[in-house]
Amino acid sequence: MQLKERGIILIPVDFSKQSLTAIRQSYNLARYTHSKLMLLHAYSRPGEEAEEALLKLAKQTEAESGVPTECVNRQGDIYELTDTIAELLKATLIIAGLESHMRFRDIIGQSASKLVRVAPCPVITIRGEDNHDGIENILLPLDLSPESREKVDVAIQFAKYFHSSIRILGLFDPSDADYENQILSYCHQVKQFIKSKHIPCSNKSVPTKDVAATVVDYAHKIEADLIMIMNKPGLNVSEYFTGTDAQKIVDQSPIPVMTIQPMQRESLLHFNTGY
């Protein structure tokens, strides 16, 4: 997956604090990638369009960010519309604010979780209200699946844009010695590959029975500005980063989380990992 320059960053807005935080978080990324911002507002019934407020917000966003900003108003469910509009516009990225009181697992099966699961492009979800002005530390949790490797390419792109450090976190079941040995070797190889791109990188592997809690705790410890995870539906229960773990990370983390959709295997970043 390549983060395109001169693309479109789509931001669903409902004028809540969380959606306004999502807009502010988009400024630097839009500047670095020369992207346009597109604000999407959804209304339930005619008469609730809030057209004037949306246009005002778009003008304010463009003035503050220095980035071309447009807006679109549609009737329907905001989460369902976000995926539809993202597909139509060929959006590069969706940045969505989630209400801090709404736990992700409470909306599984509803459209908010579907937004993340079926989005046609990566989604950054923002639950906390802190504005991360730039990305100094990227946390990259890894497992041994082919899909997980796609995150490496995206992390490298972000690190180059923002002059970031990448912090690799390998997680393994404490009862699985064979997996532990493999993940230790793999994380070391990925670290060497990232460093060959002149990006500061460190790696750490830890045993855990609770993937999501460990990822979020470590993100706090290293003061991460972004956590990158992979949306991988249909994996078997022996693999760590299942959709359930991804949802739990989004649920628990006040730090922005980027969920990347798996690509076709021929589009993967190729490097010699030994697997």
C-alpha positions in Angstrom: 0.0 0.0 0.0 1.4 3.4 -1.0 0.1 6.6 0.6 -0.5 8.7 -2.5 0.6 12.3 -2.8 -2.1 14.7 -4.0 -4.8 12.4 -2.7 -8.0 13.0 -0.7 -8.3 12.6 3.0 -11.9 12.0 4.0 -13.1 13.1 7.4 -16.7 12.4 8.7 -17.9 15.3 10.8 -20.8 15.7 13.2 -19.4 18.9 14.9 -18.6 16.9 18.0 -15.2 17.5 19.8 -14.0 14.2 18.5 -14.7 15.0 14.9 -13.1 18.5 15.2 -10.1 16.9 16.8 -9.9 14.5 13.8 -9.9 17.5 11.4 -7.0 19.2 13.3 -5.0 15.9 13.3 -5.3 15.8 9.5 -3.5 19.1 8.9 0.1 18.0 8.9 -0.5 14.8 7.0 -2.4 16.7 4.3 0.4 19.2 4.0 3.1 16.5 3.7 1.2 14.6 1.1 -0.2 17.6 -0.7 -3.7 16.1 -0.2 -7.1 17.7 -0.3 -9.3 17.5 2.8 -12.9 16.4 2.3 -15.4 16.9 5.1 -18.4 14.6 5.1 -21.5 15.4 7.0 -24.6 13.1 7.2 -28.0 14.1 8.3 -31.0 11.9 9.1 -33.9 13.9 7.7 -34.5 16.9 5.4 -34.1 20.1 7.3 -31.1 18.8 9.3 -28.5 19.4 6.6 -26.5 22.0 8.6 -25.3 23.3 5.2 -24.2 26.7 6.5 -22.3 25.3 9.5 -20.6 22.8 7.2 -19.5 25.4 4.7 -18.2 27.6 7.6 -16.2 24.7 9.0 -14.7 23.9 5.6 -13.6 27.5 5.1 -12.2 27.6 8.7 -10.3 24.3 8.1 -8.8 25.6 4.9 -7.7 28.9 6.5 -6.2 27.1 9.5 -4.5 24.3 7.6 -3.5 26.0 4.4 -4.8 22.9 2.6 -7.6 22.9 0.0 -10.8 21.8 1.8 -14.1 20.8 0.3 -17.3 19.4 1.9 -20.1 17.1 1.0 -23.5 16.7 2.6 -25.6 13.5 2.3 -28.6 12.0 4.0 -28.0 8.6 5.7 -25.8 6.9 8.2 -22.4 8.7 8.6 -20.4 5.5 8.9 -22.0 3.8 5.9 -21.7 7.0 3.8 -18.0 7.4 4.7 -17.1 4.1 3.1 -19.3 4.8 0.1 -17.9 8.3 -0.5 -14.3 7.1 0.1 -14.8 4.5 -2.7 -16.3 7.1 -5.0 -13.6 9.6 -4.4 -10.8 7.0 -4.3 -9.8 8.5 -1.0 -6.3 7.8 0.3 -7.2 7.9 3.9 -10.1 8.3 6.3 -9.6 10.0 9.6 -12.5 9.4 12.0 -13.2 10.7 15.5 -14.8 8.2 17.8 -16.8 9.4 20.8 -14.6 8.7 23.9 -17.5 7.2 25.8 -18.5 4.8 23.1 -16.7 1.5 23.4 -16.0 -0.2 20.1 -17.2 -3.6 21.2 -20.6 -2.0 21.9 -21.1 -1.3 18.2 -19.8 -4.5 16.7 -22.2 -5.5 13.9 -23.3 -1.9 13.5 -22.1 0.6 11.0 -19.3 2.2 13.0 -17.3 -1.0 13.3 -18.1 -1.8 9.7 -16.5 1.5 8.7 -13.2 0.2 9.9 -13.7 -3.4 8.8 -14.7 -2.7 5.1 -13.2 0.7 4.4 -11.6 0.9 0.9 -8.5 2.6 2.3 -6.7 2.9 5.7 -8.6 4.4 8.6 -7.1 6.5 11.4 -9.5 6.4 14.4 -9.1 9.1 17.1 -10.6 8.5 20.5 -8.6 10.9 22.7 -8.9 14.7 22.5 -5.2 15.4 22.5 -4.0 16.9 19.3 -0.8 15.1 18.2 1.0 17.8 16.1 3.1 15.5 14.1 4.2 11.9 14.5 7.4 11.4 16.4 6.9 7.7 17.5 5.1 5.1 15.5 4.3 1.8 17.3 4.4 -1.1 14.9 3.0 -4.4 16.5 4.0 -7.4 14.4 3.1 -11.0 14.1 4.2 -13.6 11.5 1.3 -13.4 9.1 2.0 -12.2 5.5 -0.6 -9.4 5.9 1.3 -8.0 8.9 4.3 -7.2 6.7 2.2 -4.7 4.7 2.3 -2.3 7.7 6.1 -2.0 7.3 5.8 -0.2 4.0 3.2 2.2 5.4 5.2 2.8 8.6 8.2 3.7 6.5 6.2 6.2 4.4 4.9 7.9 7.5 8.3 7.9 9.2 9.8 9.6 6.2 7.0 12.2 6.0 7.2 13.1 9.7 10.9 12.2 10.5 9.6 9.7 13.0 11.1 6.8 14.8 9.5 3.3 14.5 9.1 1.1 17.5 8.5 -2.5 16.7 6.6 -4.6 19.2 6.6 -8.4 18.8 4.1 -10.3 20.9 4.0 -14.0 21.6 2.2 -16.5 23.8 4.5 -17.3 26.8 3.7 -21.0 26.3 4.7 -21.1 22.6 8.6 -21.3 22.5 8.7 -22.0 18.8 6.6 -18.9 18.0 8.7 -16.8 20.4 11.9 -17.7 18.5 10.4 -16.9 15.2 9.0 -13.6 16.2 12.3 -12.5 17.8 14.2 -13.3 14.6 11.5 -11.7 12.4 11.4 -8.4 14.4 15.2 -8.1 14.3 15.2 -8.5 10.5 12.4 -6.0 10.1 14.3 -3.6 12.3 17.5 -4.0 10.2 15.4 -3.4 7.0 13.8 -0.2 8.4 17.2 1.1 9.6 18.6 0.5 6.1 16.0 3.2 5.0 17.8 5.6 7.4 14.9 5.6 9.9 15.5 5.2 13.6 14.1 2.0 14.8 14.1 -0.3 17.8 12.4 -3.6 18.6 11.1 -5.3 21.6 9.3 -8.7 22.0 7.2 -9.5 25.1 5.1 -12.4 26.2 1.4 -11.7 26.7 -2.0 -13.3 27.0 -3.8 -9.9 26.3 -2.6 -8.5 23.0 -4.7 -5.3 23.0 -3.8 -4.3 26.6 -0.1 -4.9 26.0 -0.1 -2.9 22.8 -1.9 0.1 24.4 0.3 0.0 27.6 3.5 -0.1 25.6 2.2 2.8 23.4 1.8 4.9 26.5 5.2 3.9 27.8 7.0 5.0 24.7 4.7 8.0 24.2 3.6 6.8 20.7 1.8 9.2 18.5 0.3 6.5 16.2 -0.3 2.8 16.5 -0.5 0.8 13.2 -2.6 -2.3 13.1 -3.8 -4.6 10.3 -7.4 -5.5 9.7 -7.2 -9.2 8.9 -10.7 -10.9 8.8 -11.0 -14.6 8.7 -7.8 -15.6 10.5 -7.8 -18.7 12.7 -7.8 -18.4 16.5 -4.1 -19.3 16.7 -3.1 -16.0 15.1 -2.7 -13.0 17.3 -3.9 -10.0 15.4 -7.4 -11.1 14.6 -10.2 -8.6 14.0 -11.2 -9.0 17.7 -7.7 -7.8 18.8 -7.8 -5.0 16.3 -11.2 -3.9 17.6 -10.0 -4.0 21.2 -7.0 -1.9 20.4 -9.2 0.8 18.8 -11.5 0.4 21.8 -8.9 0.9 24.4 -6.4 3.4 22.9 -6.7 7.1 23.4 -3.7 7.3 21.0 -4.6 7.5 17.3 -4.8 4.0 15.7 -4.3 3.4 12.0 -6.1 0.3 10.6 -4.8 -0.9 7.3 -6.7 -3.1 4.9 -5.0 -6.2 3.5 -3.9 -5.9 -0.1 -3.4 -8.5 -2.8 -0.3 -10.5 -2.2 1.4 -9.3 -5.4 1.3 -5.8 -4.0 3.3 -6.6 -0.8 6.5 -5.0 0.0 9.2 -7.6 -0.7 12.3 -8.0 1.4 14.3 -10.9 2.7 12.7 -11.9 6.0 13.4 -15.6 5.7 9.7 -16.4 5.9 
